[in-house]
Amino acid sequence: MTGWQLVRSGRQVRIVPMERPRGDQPYVSMLAVGLCGTDVQIGAGHRGDVAAVLGHEGIGILHGAPGGDRTVVFNPVDVRDQDSILGHSFDGLFRSWVPLGPELPLGALQEVEPLDPVAVLALCEPLGTVLYSWELIGRSAPAGPLSVGVWGGGPIGLLHVRRAIDLGHEVELVEARPERLAWVENHSRLAPTHLSTAGHRTPRPVDVAIVCSPRPAMASAVRQAADALRPGGTMVLVTALDATAAAATFVDATVGRVRRHNVCGSVDPELGTVTAVTHEGKPLVLTGHRGTSRAQLHTADSLLRADPDGYSALITHELTPEDAVDVINRRLDGRFRTDDGAEIVKVVVRFPDSGRHG
């Protein structure tokens, strides 16, 4: 049986046929795979990751493993080596079948119950990372309703907005594109939210700043977030902050390393948060993480099942592999709209034939 894979070719992807794994090697038949902002940054050349096949947010059916066939989601960061990441350092999920092996062991999969619509379960991993961030916020921010700013209106930023609203916080979304803000304004599950265009926000102090901007925009976003935070406020680095970007805001340009101390659900009590001082002398609490945990994935799965319609509304494009190529390449090229003017927020690629037939 022939399936499909989306393979990087320069700064684009193309569709290439593939064969189902042979022999007794366990493998996963993919059902749905989400396009992450990190995938876009890798494909666009903003990161040096080497995977030829992108994708780490997915739902599929495991075959050939003890215990029988079952529906699974993926935990992409290897708890043993945080630099071994599905869809980053080795080939990812945008393919009909994904074989298990040393880089992707059985322990990287988590069983879930089937759900209709199945595509919403592609949000399990990103939502799990959101829950991880909020656990870190709970360790550093004061109790009670908070004023929260989210920098970046991509899918992960919008999941953070949704989580902050659900927890009863006041939320402001800061986004560079007015078109994205207009889309959010019409999305009932994301209201009430203050909407601000990056670089033109009304001065409003926040207790927590969650920075989800793409890597090329991190220096500017972190600067804006630091200016908005109250002294002692908490900044969460969802996106990596390198020394060059950090130097524009902080005295110590290495503070972005804090993300490496919280991995796959763990929290380093000594190094998992740092005090970062701006050039103006404002002290801030800086934190972040890599990956997620089985417990966080389990909670994310429960939240998605409690409101599948609300979360699936973030998925603006659910496409076959053939139809997904053009939309994904638009995003890699820095475009956010299709020919008909539709805003591309979250893309999920469906592999229905391979998933149902193994």
Residue pairs with C-beta under 8 A, 6 or more apart in sequence:
1 19
1 20
1 354
1 357
2 17
2 18
2 19
3 17
3 18
3 19
3 20
3 95
3 96
3 97
3 351
3 353
3 354
4 15
4 16
4 17
4 18
4 95
4 96
4 321
4 322
4 351
5 15
5 16
5 17
5 18
5 53
5 94
5 95
5 96
5 321
6 13
6 14
6 15
6 16
6 53
6 54
6 55
6 94
6 95
6 321
6 324
6 325
6 328
6 349
7 13
7 14
7 15
7 16
7 52
7 53
8 43
8 51
8 52
8 53
8 54
11 43
11 44
11 45
11 332
11 333
12 43
12 329
12 332
12 333
13 43
13 54
13 94
13 325
13 328
13 329
13 332
14 325
15 321
15 322
15 325
18 95
18 96
18 97
20 27
20 96
20 97
20 354
20 358
21 27
21 97
21 99
24 64
25 64
25 99
25 100
25 101
26 62
26 63
26 64
26 65
26 99
26 100
26 106
27 62
27 63
27 64
27 97
27 98
27 99
27 100
28 60
28 61
28 62
28 63
28 72
28 97
28 98
28 100
28 109
29 60
29 61
29 63
29 96
29 97
29 351
29 354
29 355
29 356
29 357
29 358
30 58
30 59
30 60
30 93
30 95
30 96
30 97
30 98
30 351
30 354
30 355
31 58
31 59
31 60
31 61
31 71
31 118
31 350
31 351
31 352
31 355
32 58
32 59
32 60
32 118
32 119
32 121
32 122
32 318
32 348
32 349
32 350
32 351
33 55
33 57
33 58
33 59
33 93
33 94
33 122
33 348
33 349
33 351
34 55
34 57
34 58
34 122
34 123
34 126
34 155
34 315
34 346
34 347
34 348
34 349
35 54
35 55
35 57
35 328
35 331
35 346
35 347
35 348
35 349
36 55
36 56
36 57
36 126
36 155
36 156
37 154
37 155
37 156
37 212
37 214
38 47
38 56
38 88
39 54
39 55
39 56
39 87
39 92
40 214
40 331
40 332
41 47
41 214
41 215
42 49
42 51
42 54
42 87
42 88
43 54
43 328
43 331
43 332
44 332
44 333
44 334
46 214
46 215
46 216
47 88
47 215
49 85
49 88
49 89
50 88
50 89
51 87
51 88
51 89
51 90
51 91
51 92
52 91
53 87
53 91
53 92
53 93
53 94
53 95
54 87
54 92
54 93
54 94
55 86
55 87
55 92
55 93
55 94
55 95
55 349
56 74
56 76
56 85
56 86
56 87
56 88
56 92
56 93
56 125
57 74
57 76
57 93
57 122
57 123
57 124
57 125
57 126
58 73
58 74
58 93
58 98
58 122
58 125
59 71
59 72
59 73
59 112
59 118
59 119
59 121
59 122
59 124
60 71
60 72
60 93
60 98
60 351
60 355
61 69
61 70
61 71
61 72
61 355
61 358
62 69
62 70
62 71
62 72
62 109
62 111
63 69
63 358
65 100
65 106
69 358
70 111
71 111
71 112
71 113
71 114
72 109
72 110
72 111
72 112
73 109
73 110
73 112
73 121
73 124
73 125
73 297
73 301
74 86
74 93
74 108
74 109
74 110
74 125
75 108
75 109
75 110
75 125
75 128
75 264
75 291
75 292
75 293
75 294
75 297
76 85
76 86
76 87
76 88
76 92
76 108
76 125
76 291
77 84
77 85
77 86
77 263
77 264
77 290
77 291
77 292
78 84
78 85
78 103
78 108
79 263
79 264
79 291
82 260
82 263
82 264
82 290
82 291
83 89
84 90
84 103
85 291
86 92
86 93
86 103
86 104
86 108
87 93
87 94
89 103
90 103
90 104
92 98
94 321
94 349
95 351
96 321
96 351
96 353
96 354
97 354
98 104
100 106
100 109
110 294
110 297
110 298
112 121
112 124
112 301
115 121
115 304
115 305
115 308
116 308
117 308
117 312
119 312
119 315
119 318
119 348
119 350
120 304
120 308
120 311
120 312
120 315
121 301
121 304
122 315
122 348
123 155
123 159
123 300
123 304
123 311
123 314
123 315
123 346
124 297
124 300
124 301
124 304
125 292
125 297
125 300
126 155
126 156
126 159
127 159
127 163
127 300
127 303
127 304
127 311
128 292
128 293
128 296
128 297
128 299
128 300
129 156
129 238
129 289
129 291
129 292
129 296
130 156
130 159
130 160
130 163
130 300
131 163
131 292
131 296
131 299
131 300
132 262
132 265
132 289
132 291
132 292
132 293
132 296
133 160
133 210
133 236
133 238
133 288
133 289
134 163
134 167
135 267
135 296
136 236
136 262
136 267
136 272
136 273
136 287
136 288
136 289
137 208
137 234
137 236
137 287
139 267
139 272
139 273
139 287
140 234
140 273
140 285
140 287
141 207
141 208
141 233
141 234
141 285
142 207
145 168
145 169
145 170
146 164
146 169
146 170
146 206
146 207
146 208
147 169
147 170
147 172
147 204
147 205
147 206
147 207
147 208
148 164
148 169
148 170
148 171
148 172
148 206
148 207
148 208
148 209
148 210
149 171
149 172
149 173
149 174
149 206
149 208
149 209
149 210
149 225
149 228
149 229
150 157
150 160
150 161
150 164
150 171
150 172
150 173
150 174
150 209
150 210
150 212
151 157
151 174
151 175
151 198
151 209
151 210
151 211
151 212
151 213
151 221
151 224
151 225
152 174
152 175
152 211
152 212
152 213
152 214
152 217
152 221
152 238
152 239
153 173
153 175
153 177
153 180
153 181
153 184
154 212
154 214
154 345
155 314
155 345
155 346
156 212
156 238
157 173
157 175
157 210
157 212
157 238
158 173
158 184
158 190
158 314
158 345
159 314
160 210
160 212
160 238
161 171
161 173
161 184
161 190
161 193
162 189
162 190
162 310
162 311
164 171
165 171
165 189
165 190
165 192
165 193
169 208
170 194
171 192
171 193
171 194
172 193
172 194
172 195
172 196
172 201
172 204
172 206
173 181
173 184
173 190
173 193
173 194
173 195
173 196
174 196
174 197
174 198
174 201
174 221
174 224
174 225
175 181
175 184
175 195
175 196
175 197
175 198
176 197
176 198
176 199
176 217
177 336
178 197
179 336
179 337
179 343
180 336
180 343
180 345
181 195
181 196
181 197
183 343
183 345
184 190
184 193
184 195
185 191
185 195
187 313
187 314
189 307
189 310
189 311
189 313
194 204
196 202
198 217
198 220
198 221
198 224
199 220
199 224
201 224
201 228
203 228
204 228
205 228
205 229
205 230
205 233
206 228
206 229
206 230
206 233
207 229
207 230
207 233
207 234
208 229
208 233
208 234
208 235
208 236
209 225
209 226
209 228
209 229
209 233
209 234
209 235
209 236
210 235
210 236
210 238
211 218
211 221
211 222
211 225
211 235
211 236
211 237
211 238
211 239
211 241
212 238
212 239
213 220
213 221
213 239
214 239
215 239
215 240
215 242
215 245
218 239
218 240
218 241
218 242
218 245
219 244
219 245
219 246
219 248
219 249
220 248
222 235
222 237
222 241
222 245
222 246
222 248
222 249
223 248
223 249
225 235
226 235
226 249
226 250
226 278
226 282
226 284
229 235
229 282
229 284
231 282
231 283
231 284
232 283
232 284
232 285
233 284
233 285
234 284
234 285
234 286
234 287
235 276
235 284
235 285
235 286
235 287
236 287
236 288
237 256
237 258
237 259
237 286
237 287
237 288
238 288
240 256
240 259
241 255
241 256
241 259
241 288
242 256
243 253
243 254
243 256
244 253
245 256
246 252
246 253
246 254
246 255
246 256
247 253
249 278
249 279
250 276
250 277
250 278
250 279
251 276
251 277
251 278
251 279
252 276
252 277
255 274
255 276
255 286
256 288
258 271
258 272
258 273
258 274
258 286
258 287
258 288
259 288
259 289
259 290
260 290
261 268
261 271
261 272
262 268
262 272
262 287
262 288
262 289
262 290
263 289
263 290
263 291
264 290
264 291
264 292
264 293
265 291
265 292
265 293
265 294
265 295
265 296
266 293
272 287
272 289
273 285
273 286
273 287
274 285
274 286
274 287
275 283
275 284
275 285
275 286
276 283
276 284
276 285
276 286
277 283
277 284
278 284
292 300
303 311
304 311
314 345
314 346
315 345
315 346
315 347
315 348
316 342
316 343
316 344
316 345
316 346
316 347
317 324
317 327
317 338
317 342
317 344
317 345
317 346
317 347
317 348
318 347
318 348
318 350
319 327
319 347
319 348
319 349
319 350
320 349
320 350
320 352
321 349
321 351
324 347
324 349
326 338
327 338
327 344
327 347
328 347
330 336
330 337
330 338
330 344
331 344
331 347
335 344
336 343
336 344
337 343
337 344
338 344
